[in-house]
Amino acid sequence: MSKLVPASDAVSRIPDEAIVTVSSSSALGCPDLVLKAMGERFQAEGHPRNITTMHPIAAGDMYGVKGMEYLAHDGLLTRVLAGSYPSGPSSLEMPEIWKMIVEDRVAAYNVPSGIMFDMHREAAARRPGVLTQVGLDTFVDPTREGCAMNERGAAAPIVQRAEFGGQTWLHFPNIIPTVCILRATTADEFGNLTYEHEGAYLGGLEQAICVRNHGGLVIAQVQRVTAEGSLRPHDVRVPGHLVDLIVEDPDQKQTTETPYDPAISGQIMRPWDSFALAEHGVEKVIARRAAMELRAGMSANLGFGISAMVPRILLEEGHPKAVTWAIEQGAVGGVPLTGFAFGCASNAHAYVPSPQQFIYFQGGGFDMSFLSFLEVDVEGNVNVSKLSKKPYLTAGCGGFVDITAGAKKIVFSGWFEAGAKIELGPDGISVAAPGKFTKMVDQVEHVTFSGRRARELGQDVIYVTERCVIRLTDQGLVATEIMPGINTQRDIVAASDGRVTVAENAALMPKSLFTEGPMGMAV
């Protein structure tokens, strides 16, 4: 019997009550055709019913690749665990999956991506679940939300605290997936999978092994099928004995709004001068100051938002290869991309499977992490994972918790106030009109990063804003560097309602931050 089947036949094999693990990162590697067929089968037949889905990183986006949105039906989906969820601007309609979450129609959990990959590995080896210190004193910890996103999630906990070896750990008991849906570029007739057009391997291999070890069903979506034996063994990332069914989709996108870019999959290398530089403005000034923390030879992790501009600062300054970047989807080296291609890189040195990349992150092997913030509180806690008023504006925690748990140094970037009128000139920054509210709050809505635990571990933490550089100290948030043009009392102390103090020896940042061209930064 051939493994190649239509998507409708593949999903007809998925039983009610299944636990389905999906390999994807937004539109990158998303098996969208299979997920669509699954939703269509439910609408036509009422099956499969009451399934749980597991998404180490989000499946689908809000720009044409629907992913998990196809599964957002009452009766079909009863529980969802995801490292991240589809997100986008408030100008777009809230995705149905988010409506289900906020209306408490599905038990929902936001689990750090690295922990989710760990869950597959531990279940595959039949060990007793994940034991980790990643997420202690954050929303992951059962002393806070325990990953739950709503009341239905909180009513069925998935994590507990445990004492082991004289230390406190978080224990995630096994949740064993029975179906795996993954995506690759090419399958041979036996089911061997290669990823030559993909921008990342993600975690498909680990997810497939986990399901296979428990006698489940593995479905692979691919762009094309070739004869058995025609693929180079060294190119095969998922061997065919793990794959039950193959679904062909010649129209699958490489990533969001990108049919195919050979530089994303490492098949060509782009000239360094072909990359767009950061647009001149206040956010570029923030990114420049963040970049000044780097030194040649470092390895650094990169997140979304303002911090994603930092590699473009190095490009403009003539240092494209000074730092080795590592992103959670798996690319190492090169230039991490922004916008719709976020999660991909061009001119990468290598592509590491996401589960192994997260081992590197969780163990703190890198020198520095550049991340963004939505709000910071007096304890130094950071929220990037929850906005109750507009929940789908944030994707959730993704790999943020895994990355920050063991990082030696963390550089957070963001705006001091929301909606302030900021004027940028050649000699500095001025606040022409105050913002609607400060990002420096008494208590963050969601603790994605614990300032208290960071101090206990001795992590070096700074927050770079358009007004100052703030350092996390035992005395709280202290501004140690001031942007030229900023009035410290009015624009920092008063604007934060006293939550940020100014060091007596606070330094003035260099005016070279404001130049239109390269600032002459050495690395």
Summary of the structure (lengths in Angstrom):
residues: 523
radius of gyration: 23.1
end to end distance: 59.1
largest distance: 76.4
contacts: 1936
relative contact order: 0.11
helix: 24%
strand: 27%
